[in-house]
Amino acid sequence: MRKIITMILFAILLTACGTEENGQEKKFETTKQAPTAEVIQKEPSEKVKNEVNVSTTKKIETYAKNIFKLTTIEGKTLHVDEAENGIIFQEHKDKMVFLIFFGYRCPPCLSEIPVLKKLVEEKGDKLEVIALEVQRLPEEQLKIFKDSKKLNYTILSGEHTENSKFISYIAERSQWTGSIPFLVGIKPSGEVGVVHVGGIGSHEFNKIFNELSK
């Protein structure tokens, strides 16, 4: 019963739009959530007496691969790896990523669409926008929404089980409570540089882009 109540509360939070959190900057939890592996790397030692070859070993912590396999509304797969202080989308390595949680009936989210489209047109070679719809619009209707708005960036539905788990994962690491629009700005290295709740205009988006490019 407790689990059901928790799920209902989380679903309600996902419909929130324009709360007191808007305009706030948040932090991204750097503690890795997924299991990691440990490998042994051998390093040649300096010459030792009697010409005996000796190797030293050291432990290197690696980051988990394929912690999520997300599905776009076109049926394409996005593979997510963990990185130091962030995440990496395998299909968009070496590109900045704006990960955005939005709602189809959220006015501030809708206001950001023209700005995001222009950013992709101007900076698409360096920037990837990945937007997750979190107000649970059925996927077929979400496809119509994308076509009607002429969106030129990647759209994912929160209806998919794996996509939904990813939303929960990001929420936990960023202390996100459900207010939208919600932005996680990820550097080309995979490090999260910005976590922001609330609507953002053209000037702010460009400022974030420039900051993450450094």
Residue, then its C-alpha position, 0 to 999 in steps of 0.5 A: m500500500r505504501k509503495i502504491i501511495t509513493m507511486i501516486l505521489f510521484a505521478i502527481l509531482l510529474t505533472a507539476c508546472g510552475t512551482e516555487e522551485n522555478g528559477q532555482e539551480k540544483k546540484f547533481e549528486t556525484t556518487k555513482q548509483a550503478p555498480t562499477a567494475e574494478v580492473i587491474q592495470k599492470e605497469p612496468s616497474e623500474k629496472v631492479k637488481n638481478e634484471v628480474n622483471v617485476s610489474t606493479t598493479k593498481k586498481i582503477e575504478t571504471y564507470a558502469k556501461n549501458i546503465f539505461k537503454l532509452t527509446t525515442i518515439e521513433g523507436k531508436t535506442l539511446h545508450v547511457d553510460e555513467a561518467e565522472n560526475g555525470i552521464i554520457f549518451q553513447e550516440h552523442k559522445d563529444k557533444m554537449v547535451f541538454l537533457i530536458f524534462f517537459g510537459y505537453r500542457c506546461p506553458p513554460c515548457l511550450s515557451e522554450i520550444p522555439v528557443l530550443k529549435k533555434l539552438v539546434e539549428e545554430k549549434g546542432d553540430k556541437l549540441e544535442v537536445i534530448a527531451l523527455e515528456v513527463q506528463r504521460l501524453p500517450e506516445e502516438q499523440l506525442k508523435i503528433f505533438k512533435d510533428s505539429k511543433k516541427l521539433n528538430y530534436t530528440i523526443l522520448s516518452g515517459e510511458h516506456t518503462e526504461n525511460s521512466k526508470f531513467i527519470s527516477y534515476i535523474a530525479e534521485r541524483s539531482q534532487w528533482t521533485g517534479s517541477i518542469p521545465f527541468l534542465v540538466g546541462i551535460k558537458p561533452s566529457g559527460e560531466v553535469g555542469v548545470v541543473h536548473v528548474g524553471g523556464i529559460g529564455s534565449h539569452e540564458f540558454n546561450k549563456i549556459f551553452n557558452e559556460l559548458s563549452k569551456 
